[in-house]
Amino acid sequence: MAANAERGLTLREKFDRGGTEVGVNRAKQITGGGAISDADVKSMHSYFARHKIDKDTKAHSWGDDNDPSAGYIAWLLWGGDEGKDWAERQRAKID
């Protein structure tokens, strides 16, 4: 999850696209290794639910470090697939 967030930050810097300041802050939170609150878990869970459609992009490529889509970079900022899986597990514990 942290490696994905770090990769997202690197790709965002390189290509100047992908994610919002909220996503950048989430990536910094994830890479910092600090505690993630229940509210943040719920936010992550909601992000992934809303943005799974981004995988169907036609502009640029999902999963490509040479021409990544903005959605792919944003997804990585939130922890990538591992972040999605983690948020789902944590959300289930909260509920």
Secondary structure, 3 states (H helix, E strand, C coil): CHHHHHHHHHHHHHHCCCCCHHHHHHHHHHHHCCCCCHHHHHHHHHHHHHHHHHHHCCCCECCCCCCECHHHHHHHHCCHHHHHHHHHHHHHHHC
